[in-house]
Amino acid sequence: MQPSRPTHPGNPTENDPIPPITEKQLARLWERRAARHRTFHDETGTRVRVLYPGRPGVTAGPDFRNALLLVEGQGLVQGDVEVHLRQRDWRSHGHHQDPNYNGVVLHVALDTDREPSRTNGGGAPPVVNLADLLKQPQPAGGEEDVPTLLWQILAQHGFRRPDQPQQMEALLNRAGDERFLAHGSRFRTLAALQPPEQTLWESICDALGYRHNRHPFLKLATIAPYSLLSAAATRLAPAEREAALGTWLLRLASFEQGYVPPGFGPALDVKEWRLFRVRPPNHPRRRILGAAALIARFCETGMLSALRSAADTGHPKTLTSILTVAAPDDKTAPIGPARARDIAVNVVLPFLHASGTISGDHANAGQMLGLYRRYGPLSDNEITRELAAILQHPSWGRIANNARRQQGLIHLQRLLAGATPNM
């Protein structure tokens, strides 16, 4: 007699087949009902609350992108969700060999077992059975609501739940400043290890990398140091600099083949770059050309000096403009204004603030903080939008309406992600 297959509540057995439903219909139920469901349990019994089910995928890859989950013992978890009728379809569909599924943080199905769903990167996302999702969503009674759980965690970090929109504004302002100062603290640490312009160059490259390409961008900045790039550029005629720098960086990134001046390298493995489902404006080739343009722009005056002069004007538009790289022939800009604002807020201003603190010029450091606080809204982030909707009363409207408060939401998200709530 064969032993029976392990099951847990809601798991169909061999004599209890899956209801007549398609995978597409199950995915639609996940999108509509998952966040209204009180609690799911994974194969080990760990409780999982869905705050945001994710954005439906539009091409090959996980079914939902950037979901937001509250996982017992882990806190806030962000990543992709894959939906199947049967858990074993994970392997039969080849997801265990596909690196595009390495970002999956939850695998959901109607027919599940105790075996983990392994990713190509060695991960094992938890598996949740969705049988109960076919029923009407559970009421939230009997357990603490999600906002209360999140605010209990944030209260441990000194952020108590606000009662009025003005209090939420002040809370996000304070959280945004904490994130800014944390960036500055990291830059002060790096300042003792390498030249300041190399730190600035690496940080800008890191900011140019989109999602999974941040690490190879940072590696590119280390094998192509600012000092060598700047010195090589100054030996060329001004009209030749940007094209030459772009060619060298593309070759060091292994997007092209050919000569690179001595002192650089070795070149990256092209497999290090993640190109699947990367939108054209965020493609690393385009961003690399933008980085080359910045080196060509700053090679004579020095990057640090040029950015400090732009910031000293006190005008966000001036600093944004000097970080923007337009494209010829009305094509997509290598570094558009939106990305330039992100770099200004997350890299340049906290770096200059740290620089002022190190040199003892606290007045200038204060000016950099003031300029940061004057920046308008950055590009929207769906995760912070969802988090804002969960944390604040719906009648308060959009409170994270500038860069400082958006950064505050990101700071709260990071605090929640590092917490282990008692669910």
N, C-alpha and C positions, 0 to 999 in steps of 0.2 A: 504494500500500500504506500503510495507516494505521500509524503508529508504535505499538509496544506500550506498554501502560500500565506505568509504573514500579512495581516491586514490591520487597519486601524479604523475608527468610526468613520463611516461614510465611504469606505473603500469597497468597490464592487468585487464580488467573488466570481469564480468561474461559472457558478450557477445563477449569478445575478448580473447580467450583461449591462454594458453602458447604455443609458437611455438613447433613443434616436435623436441625436443632436450632432451637428457638424462642428468641426474645430473652429470655423469662422463664427458660428453662433455662440460657442463657448467663449471665444475672445470678446465678443460683443457684451456678453453677460459680465465678464471680468471688468470691462471698461465702465459699465453702467452701475454695477452693484458692489464691486469689491470694497470701495471706500465706505459704503453704508453697512457693510457686514461688521458685526461686533468684534469677533476675533477668529482668526484661523490658527491652526496648529500644524507645525511641520512634522516630518516623520519621527522626530525625537520627542515630540510633545511641546516644543518651544512655541510660545505664543507670538503671533505676527499680526500687527494691525496695519492696514493699508491707509495711508494718508492721501496718496495720489497714485492712481493705477498706472500712470505712465502715458506717454504720447504714442499712439499707434504707429508702428513702423510702416514705411511706404514702399520699401524695396526688400531685397533679401536681407536676412538678419533677424534679430529678436523681434517678437511680436509687439512689445511695448518698450519704449525707451525712457530712461530717466524717471522711473517710478520712485516713490518716496515711502519707505516702510519704517515702522517702529517695531523692532525685534527685541524680544525679551533677552536680557543679558548683553545686548550690543548697543542699543540706542537707535538713533536715526541712521538708516541705511539707504543709500541712493544707488540706483543701477537699473539694469534691464530685466524684463520679465518675459519668459517664454511659456506659451500656452500649448498644451497637447491634450488629446483625448486620453492617450495612454502614455504613462511615463516612459515606457521603453522606446517610444518614438524618438526620444532624444538621441539614442544611438542609431536607430534605423534611418534617421534623417541626416546622420553624419555630424551632428552638432559637437560631439566629443572631439572631433578632429578640426573643427573650424574656429580659428582665432577670433572671428567676429562675434562669437558667443562667450568670450572670456569675461565680458562685462555683465553677464546674467547673475543677478543676486537672488532670484527666486524662480523656481520651476513649478508650474501649476498644472494639474491634470485631474481627470476623473478617475482613472485607474492607476493607482500608485502602489509602490512596494517599498521595501526597506533599503534597497540599494541606492547609493547616491548617484546623481547625474554629474559625471565628471566633465570638466571643461578641458580644452586643449592646453590651457595654462596651468592645469593642476588643481583648479578650484573645485569645490563641491557645493554648489548653491543648494539651500534647503528646498525640500519638495513639499508642496501643500496640496491636499486633496480638495477639490472644488465641488464635491457632491452636494454640500449644503447650499451652494450658490444657486443651484437650480430651484431652490425654494424661495420664498419671499425673504428679503433681507431681514436679518435679525434686528430687533430694537436694541438700542444702546443701553437700556436699563440693566442694572445689576453690576455694571462695571463703570469705573471712572471714565468720563469722556476724554477723548484724545487731547483737546486743548488743556484740560486740567493736568493730565500727565506731563505734557511738555512744559507747562509753566512750573510744575513742581521741580523738574530738572533744572530749569533756568534759574529758579530761586536759589538753588545751591551755589550759583555763580553770581549772585547779587542782582539778578534781574527779576523783580517781582511783577506779577500780573497787573497791568494797568487797568484802571476803571474808566478812564476818560481818554479821548483821542489825543489830548495835549500831553498826557502822561506817556502814551505810546510814542509820540514824537520825541520826547525827551529821552526815552529809553533807547530808541534806535539811534539817536544822535550819540549817546554815550557808547553804545555798542560799536558804532561806526568809528568813533575815535579810538576805541580799544584795538580794533583791527588795524587801523593806520599805525598806531604806536607799536603794535606787534611786528608789523612789517619793518618799521624803523629799527627795532631791536635786533632783528635778524641781520639787517644791513650793517649795523655797528659791529656785530660779531664777525662778519665777513671782511670788514675793513682791516681787521688785524691780520688777515691771512693772505691778502692779495691786493694789488693796486685798485684804487676805487673805480677807475674807468672799466676795468675788467669785470668787476662786480656789477656795474651798471649794464655793461654789454651782455653779460650772461642773463641778467634779470629781464632785459628787454627781449632777448631771444626766447627765454622761457615763456614770456607773456605772448609771444607771437605764435607759439605752438598751440594747436587746438586739440583739447582733450588728450588723446593718446600720443600725440606728437610732441608733447612738451619735453619729454626726456631726450629724444634725439635732437631736438633743437638746442637743448642745453649742452649736449655733447658736442654739437657743431660749434658752439661758442667757445668750448675749451680747446678743440683742435685747431680752431682759427681764432687765436687771441686778438683782442682789440689792438694791442700795440703793434703786432705784425701787420694786420690789415691796414691800419692807419698809416704806418710807415711805407708800406708798399704802394698805397694809393697816392701819397704825396710825391712819389717819384714819377708819376704819370701826369700827362696833361689833364687839366680839369675836365675836359670834354670826354676823356677816355675812362675816367675813374669808375663811374657807376657800372658800366658794362663789364669792365674787367673784374671788379669785385664780385658782381653777380655770377659771372662765369666760374670764378675760382670757388665760390661758396657752393654752387650747384655741383661742381665736380667733387668737392669734399663731402657733400651730402650723398654722392653717388647717383644723382639724377642725370649727370652727364659724364663723359669720359674725356680726358685730355690733361694738358700740362697745368700744374699748379706750382707757384714759386716755392723754393726750398724753405724749410722751417715749419710748414704746415703738415697736418695729418697725424696718423693715417686716416684715410677716408672712412666714413661710416659704411656699414653694411646696408644696402638699400632695403633689406628686409626689416630694418628697424623702424621704418616709416609705416604708419597706418594710413592707408589711402581709401579704404572702403567707406563709402557713405560720407566722405568729407566734401562739404559743399565747395564749389570752385573758389569763392572768396577766401576760404580757409585752407586751401591746398598749400602744403609746405613749399612747393616751388614758388608760388606767388609771394608767400611770406618771406622767403629767403631773398628774393629780389628786393623786397621792401627793406630788409635789414641791410643789404648792400648799399641801397640808396642813402640810408642814414649814415653809414660809415663815410661814404663819399661826401655827404653834406657837412660832416663834422670833423673831417680829418685834419684840417688846417687849424681851426680854432680849438679843437678838442671837444669831445662829446659832453663832458661834465661842465665845462665853461659855457658852452652854447645853451645847454638846457637850464643852467642856473640863471643865465641872463634872461631867457624867456620867462622863467618863473618869477624873477624879480620884478617883472612888470606888473604882477598882481592880477593879470587878466587870464582866465581859463582859455579863452580863444587863442591867445598868443602861444601858450604852451602846446595846446592841441595842434595848432597849425604847423609848428616846427617838427612835430612827430608824425604828421600826415605825409604819405607818399602817394601822390596822384599817379594815375595811369595815362599813358598816351592814347590818343584815338578813342577817348571816351570808354575804354574798357574798365573792368573792375580794378579798383585801386589796390596796389600791393598792401598798403596800410591806409585804410579809410579813416575818416574822422571818428567813427564809433570805436574802432580798435585803438586809435591814438588816445582817445579819452580814457579808455581802460588802462593803457600803459601809463598815462600821466597820473592817474589816481592810485594805481596799485604798485607802481615802480618808482617813477621819477620823484614825485612829491615826498613819499616816505623816505626815499634815499637822501634827498636834499635836506629833509628835516633831521635825519640821523647825522648827516655831514655837519650841519650847523651845531648840533649837540656835541659832537666830538671836538669840534674846534672851539667850543665855548661861545659861539655866536648864537645865543639863545633867542635874540630878537629875530634873526633871520629864520631860525627854526620855527618860531611862532608864526612868521609870515607864511611859511610853507603849509603849516596846519590850517591857517586861515584861508589860503587859496584852495586847499582840498575841500574845505567846508563850503566854498562858493560854487563848486562844480555842480552842474545840473545833472539830470538823470542819465545813467549809462544805458546800454542795451539791456532790454528786459531778460530776465532769467526765469524760466517757467518754474523752477524749483522754489526760488524765493517768492514768486507770485503765489504758489500754492501754500507755502509756509506762512506768508502774510495773511492769507485768507483763513488759515487755521488759528493763528495766534490772536487775531484782532476781531472785534465785533464788526459784522458786515455793514452796519450803518455808518462806520467811520470813514469809508471811502479809501482812496489810495494815500496812505501816509508815507510810504517809502518813495517819495517823489523827487529825490535828489540822490547824488552819488553817495553822500555820507550815510544816509539812511538805508540805501541799498546795501552798502558795505556792512551796515549794522545787522541787517537780516542774514547776510552771509556769515557774520561772526556768530550769531545765535545758532545758525545751522551747524557750524563747526562745533560749538559747545554741545549741542544735542547729539551730534554724531559720535562724540567721544564719551557719552554718558551710558550708564547701565541702569535704566529705569526699573523700578519695582512695579511691574504690570499686574 
